């Protein structure tokens, strides 16, 4: 396949690519084809002038643009025919009566050139195999002998004009190599625009995927920051509640110990053992464990109630109570504060 000459599309120079792919070399340039087109325009002008340079037809002809070329690089079949005539070649319309009378199998021909909407391309036999040398393809396309007739029929159905190339084509390296060997093609070449579109699409997909991945990572980081913030808030609240419970528990322990060590006892009663600094119990349940099971608000209410009772006990006694107490001391049956 590397030995096959294949010009790819540049601008609108498909006629040039068609001729060079047909002849398998850089035989024509846009300047040379433009020169042929200008020569044809001059010949047409001379023929139109024969009817009179003052005629309406002649003035209309001069006002019209050239029918053999334009600024985009298009060249007419007349230009291509004159260019092929330099090499002794002649294009013959494939579906013309003249050719149909010959009843030649397309496989036995040497080459075809095809045109549709100002686009030209070549189909040529190299060695014993046929190739589609369309300049819009990324490379030569192998066409089997069985498929050739169907391929040409499909082109005609799509509106293509097909010309058979009659005459001896110049020798080329690809024809010599493919006479002694055959090639196989695993993948058909793509259109140039199709390949670029797929490449661009692949790039867009990669960029989009990278963007989505980056956006997803940013969302994950934001969620993680929120979760950590909430966790810290919960920990702070839990720490404050735990500190409050411990403070209430310690204060209640301190009050209980004070009442046990400074209270009064009956005369003759055995001295009370100083209680060990253990948690006060209520109904067999330790105050520490009880405070752990109560809510913060309940602990506050119980603590306030205890302080209220203490304040009531600390109020001064009445005169009647003082007299009774004095009499009791004289008889020795009252109680006195322990030293």
C-alpha positions as CSV (number, residue, x, y, z in Angstrom):
1,X,0.0,0.0,0.0
2,X,2.9,2.3,0.7
3,X,3.9,2.3,-3.0
4,X,0.5,3.6,-4.1
5,X,0.5,7.3,-4.8
6,X,-2.5,9.0,-3.1
7,X,-2.9,12.8,-2.9
8,X,-5.2,13.9,-0.1
9,X,-7.7,16.7,-0.4
10,X,-6.4,20.3,-0.2
11,X,-8.9,23.1,-0.6
12,X,-11.0,22.4,-3.7
13,X,-8.3,21.0,-5.9
14,X,-10.0,17.7,-6.3
15,X,-9.5,17.7,-10.2
16,X,-5.8,18.0,-9.7
17,X,-5.8,15.2,-7.1
18,X,-8.0,13.1,-9.4
19,X,-5.5,13.4,-12.3
20,X,-2.4,12.8,-10.2
21,X,-3.9,9.8,-8.5
22,X,-4.9,8.4,-11.9
23,X,-1.4,8.9,-13.3
24,X,0.3,7.9,-10.0
25,X,2.5,11.0,-9.7
26,X,2.7,14.8,-9.4
27,X,2.0,15.4,-13.0
28,X,-0.2,18.5,-12.8
29,X,-0.3,21.6,-10.7
30,X,-3.1,24.2,-10.2
31,X,-1.2,26.6,-12.4
32,X,-0.9,24.2,-15.3
33,X,-4.6,23.3,-15.1
34,X,-5.5,27.0,-14.9
35,X,-3.5,27.6,-18.1
36,X,-5.5,24.9,-19.8
37,X,-8.8,26.4,-18.6
38,X,-7.8,29.9,-19.8
39,X,-6.9,28.5,-23.2
40,X,-10.3,26.9,-23.4
41,X,-12.0,30.2,-22.4
42,X,-10.2,32.0,-25.2
43,X,-11.2,29.4,-27.8
44,X,-14.9,29.8,-26.7
45,X,-14.6,33.6,-26.8
46,X,-13.3,33.4,-30.4
47,X,-16.2,31.2,-31.4
48,X,-18.7,33.5,-29.8
49,X,-17.2,36.5,-31.5
50,X,-17.8,35.0,-34.9
51,X,-21.5,35.9,-34.4
52,X,-20.5,39.5,-33.9
53,X,-18.9,41.3,-31.1
54,X,-21.9,43.7,-30.8
55,X,-24.4,40.9,-30.4
56,X,-26.4,40.4,-27.3
57,X,-25.1,36.8,-27.0
58,X,-21.4,37.9,-27.1
59,X,-21.9,40.6,-24.4
60,X,-23.7,38.1,-22.2
61,X,-20.9,35.6,-22.7
62,X,-18.3,38.2,-21.6
63,X,-20.3,39.0,-18.4
64,X,-20.5,35.4,-17.3
65,X,-17.7,33.8,-15.3
66,X,-15.6,31.1,-16.7
67,X,-17.3,27.7,-17.1
68,X,-13.9,25.9,-17.0
69,X,-12.6,27.0,-13.6
70,X,-13.3,29.1,-10.6
71,X,-11.5,30.7,-7.7
72,X,-12.1,27.7,-5.5
73,X,-10.0,25.4,-7.7
74,X,-12.7,23.6,-9.6
75,X,-12.0,22.5,-13.2
76,X,-14.4,21.3,-15.8
77,X,-14.4,18.0,-17.6
78,X,-13.1,19.9,-20.7
79,X,-10.0,20.9,-18.7
80,X,-9.5,17.3,-17.5
81,X,-10.0,15.9,-21.0
82,X,-7.3,18.3,-22.4
83,X,-5.0,17.4,-19.6
84,X,-5.4,13.7,-20.3
85,X,-5.0,14.3,-24.0
86,X,-1.4,15.2,-23.3
87,X,-0.8,11.5,-22.3
88,X,-2.9,10.1,-25.1
89,X,-5.8,9.3,-22.8
90,X,-9.5,9.9,-23.4
91,X,-12.4,9.9,-21.0
92,X,-15.6,8.1,-22.3
93,X,-18.9,8.5,-20.5
94,X,-19.6,5.1,-18.8
95,X,-23.4,5.0,-19.5
96,X,-23.2,6.4,-23.0
97,X,-24.6,4.4,-25.9
98,X,-21.2,4.4,-27.5
99,X,-19.6,2.6,-24.6
100,X,-22.6,0.4,-23.8
101,X,-22.4,-1.0,-27.4
102,X,-18.9,-2.2,-26.5
103,X,-20.3,-4.5,-23.8
104,X,-17.0,-4.5,-21.8
105,X,-16.9,-5.9,-18.3
106,X,-15.8,-3.0,-15.9
107,X,-13.3,-5.4,-14.4
108,X,-11.4,-5.5,-17.7
109,X,-11.0,-1.7,-17.8
110,X,-8.0,0.2,-16.4
111,X,-9.4,3.2,-14.7
112,X,-12.5,5.4,-14.1
113,X,-12.9,9.0,-13.0
114,X,-16.1,10.0,-11.2
115,X,-17.7,13.4,-10.6
116,X,-20.5,14.6,-8.4
117,X,-21.3,18.2,-7.5
118,X,-17.9,19.4,-8.6
119,X,-15.9,16.7,-6.8
120,X,-13.6,14.4,-8.8
121,X,-11.9,11.2,-7.8
122,X,-10.2,8.2,-9.4
123,X,-10.9,4.4,-9.3
124,X,-7.9,2.6,-10.8
125,X,-6.5,-0.9,-11.3
126,X,-3.0,-1.5,-10.0
127,X,-1.6,-4.9,-10.8
128,X,-4.6,-7.2,-10.6
129,X,-6.5,-5.2,-7.9
130,X,-8.8,-2.2,-7.9
131,X,-8.4,0.8,-5.6
132,X,-10.6,3.7,-4.7
133,X,-8.2,6.7,-4.8
134,X,-10.7,9.3,-3.5
135,X,-8.7,12.3,-2.2
136,X,-11.2,12.6,0.7
137,X,-10.1,9.3,2.1
138,X,-7.2,8.9,4.5
139,X,-5.7,6.3,2.1
140,X,-6.4,3.9,-0.8
141,X,-9.5,1.7,-0.4
142,X,-9.2,-1.8,-1.8
143,X,-12.2,-2.9,-4.0
144,X,-12.7,-6.5,-4.9
145,X,-13.6,-7.5,-8.6
146,X,-17.0,-8.7,-7.4
147,X,-17.8,-5.4,-5.7
148,X,-16.5,-3.2,-8.5
149,X,-19.7,-3.4,-10.6
150,X,-21.9,-2.8,-7.6
151,X,-19.7,0.1,-6.5
152,X,-20.1,1.8,-9.9
153,X,-23.8,1.1,-10.0
154,X,-24.2,2.7,-6.5
155,X,-22.3,5.8,-7.7
156,X,-24.6,6.2,-10.7
157,X,-27.6,5.8,-8.4
158,X,-26.3,8.6,-6.2
159,X,-26.0,10.9,-9.2
160,X,-22.3,10.5,-10.1
161,X,-21.0,11.0,-13.7
162,X,-18.6,8.1,-14.4
163,X,-16.0,8.2,-17.2
164,X,-14.0,5.3,-18.5
165,X,-10.3,6.1,-19.2
166,X,-9.3,4.7,-22.6
167,X,-5.7,4.5,-23.6
168,X,-2.4,3.4,-22.1
169,X,-1.6,4.8,-18.7
170,X,2.0,5.6,-17.9
171,X,4.0,3.0,-16.0
172,X,4.2,3.4,-12.2
173,X,6.0,1.6,-9.4
174,X,2.8,0.5,-7.6
175,X,1.5,-1.2,-10.8
176,X,4.8,-3.1,-11.2
177,X,4.9,-4.2,-7.5
178,X,1.2,-5.3,-7.4
179,X,1.6,-7.4,-10.5
180,X,3.7,-9.9,-8.6
181,X,1.9,-9.7,-5.3
182,X,-1.5,-9.0,-3.8
183,X,-2.4,-6.9,-0.8
184,X,-5.0,-7.4,1.9
185,X,-6.8,-4.6,3.8
186,X,-8.0,-5.3,7.3
187,X,-9.7,-1.9,7.9
188,X,-11.3,0.4,5.3
189,X,-9.9,4.0,5.3
190,X,-12.0,6.6,6.8
191,X,-13.0,10.0,5.4
192,X,-10.6,12.8,6.4
193,X,-13.4,14.8,8.1
194,X,-14.7,11.7,9.9
195,X,-11.3,10.9,11.4
196,X,-10.9,14.5,12.6
197,X,-14.4,14.5,14.1
198,X,-13.7,11.2,16.0
199,X,-10.4,12.6,17.3
200,X,-12.1,15.8,18.4
201,X,-14.9,13.8,20.0
202,X,-12.5,11.7,21.9
203,X,-10.7,14.7,23.2
204,X,-14.0,16.3,24.3
205,X,-15.0,13.1,26.0
206,X,-11.7,12.9,27.9
207,X,-11.9,16.5,29.0
208,X,-15.5,16.1,30.1
209,X,-14.6,13.0,32.0
210,X,-11.6,14.8,33.7
211,X,-13.9,17.7,34.5
212,X,-16.6,15.5,36.0
213,X,-14.0,13.6,38.0
214,X,-12.5,16.8,39.4
215,X,-16.0,18.1,40.2
216,X,-16.9,14.9,42.0
217,X,-13.7,15.1,44.1
218,X,-14.5,18.7,45.0
219,X,-18.0,17.6,46.1
220,X,-16.6,14.8,48.2
221,X,-14.1,17.1,49.9
222,X,-16.9,19.6,50.7
223,X,-19.1,16.8,52.2
224,X,-16.1,15.6,54.3
225,X,-15.5,19.1,55.6
226,X,-19.2,19.4,56.6
227,X,-19.1,16.0,58.3
228,X,-16.0,16.9,60.3
229,X,-17.5,20.2,61.4
230,X,-20.7,18.5,62.6
231,X,-18.6,15.8,64.4
232,X,-16.6,18.5,66.3
233,X,-19.8,20.3,67.3
234,X,-21.3,17.0,68.7
235,X,-18.1,16.3,70.6
236,X,-18.1,19.8,72.1
237,X,-21.7,19.4,73.2
238,X,-21.0,16.0,74.7
239,X,-17.9,17.3,76.5
240,X,-19.9,20.2,78.1
241,X,-22.6,17.8,79.3
242,X,-20.1,15.4,80.8
243,X,-18.3,18.3,82.6
244,X,-21.6,19.5,84.1
245,X,-22.5,16.0,85.3
246,X,-19.2,15.6,87.0
247,X,-19.4,19.0,88.6
248,X,-22.9,18.3,90.0
249,X,-21.7,14.9,91.2
250,X,-18.7,16.3,93.0
251,X,-20.7,19.1,94.6
252,X,-23.3,16.6,96.0
253,X,-20.5,14.4,97.3
254,X,-18.9,17.4,99.1
255,X,-22.2,18.4,100.8
256,X,-22.9,14.8,101.9
257,X,-19.4,14.4,103.5
258,X,-19.8,17.8,105.3
259,X,-23.1,16.8,106.9
260,X,-21.7,13.5,108.1
261,X,-18.5,14.9,109.7
262,X,-20.0,18.0,111.4
263,X,-23.5,16.7,112.5
264,X,-24.8,16.0,116.1
265,X,-25.1,12.6,117.8
266,X,-26.9,11.3,120.9
267,X,-25.0,11.2,124.2
268,X,-23.9,7.6,124.8
269,X,-24.2,6.7,121.2
270,X,-21.3,5.1,119.7
271,X,-19.1,7.5,117.7
272,X,-20.0,7.3,114.1
273,X,-17.2,6.2,111.8
274,X,-16.1,8.9,109.5
275,X,-17.5,7.8,106.2
276,X,-15.1,7.0,103.4
277,X,-15.1,9.3,100.5
278,X,-17.4,7.2,98.5
279,X,-20.4,8.1,96.4
280,X,-23.6,8.7,98.4
281,X,-26.1,6.0,97.8
282,X,-29.9,6.4,97.4
283,X,-32.0,3.3,97.5
284,X,-29.0,1.0,96.8
285,X,-28.1,2.9,93.6
286,X,-24.9,5.1,93.7
287,X,-25.4,8.8,93.2
288,X,-22.7,8.7,90.6
289,X,-24.4,6.1,88.5
290,X,-27.7,7.8,89.1
291,X,-26.4,11.1,87.9
292,X,-25.1,9.5,84.8
293,X,-28.6,8.1,84.0
294,X,-30.4,11.4,84.7
295,X,-30.7,14.3,82.2
296,X,-28.9,17.6,82.8
297,X,-32.2,19.4,83.6
298,X,-33.2,16.8,86.3
299,X,-29.7,17.1,87.9
300,X,-30.1,20.8,88.1
301,X,-33.6,20.5,89.8
302,X,-32.3,18.0,92.4
303,X,-29.3,20.0,93.2
304,X,-31.5,23.2,93.7
305,X,-33.9,21.2,96.0
306,X,-31.0,20.1,98.1
307,X,-29.6,23.6,98.5
308,X,-33.1,24.8,99.5
309,X,-33.3,22.2,102.3
310,X,-29.9,23.2,103.6
311,X,-30.8,26.9,103.6
312,X,-34.0,26.1,105.7
313,X,-32.0,24.2,108.3
314,X,-29.5,27.0,108.6
315,X,-32.2,29.6,109.7
316,X,-32.1,30.8,113.5
317,X,-34.3,29.0,116.1
318,X,-37.2,30.6,118.0
319,X,-36.9,31.8,121.8
320,X,-39.0,28.9,122.9
321,X,-36.7,26.5,121.3
322,X,-33.7,28.2,122.9
323,X,-35.3,27.8,126.4
324,X,-36.0,24.1,125.9
325,X,-32.4,23.6,124.7
326,X,-31.0,25.4,127.8
327,X,-33.0,23.3,130.2
328,X,-31.9,20.2,128.5
329,X,-28.3,21.1,128.9
330,X,-28.7,21.7,132.6
331,X,-30.2,18.2,133.1
332,X,-27.5,16.7,130.9
333,X,-29.8,15.1,128.6
334,X,-29.3,17.5,125.6
335,X,-26.8,17.2,122.8
336,X,-23.8,19.4,122.3
337,X,-21.7,20.0,119.3
338,X,-18.7,17.7,119.0
339,X,-15.4,19.3,119.2
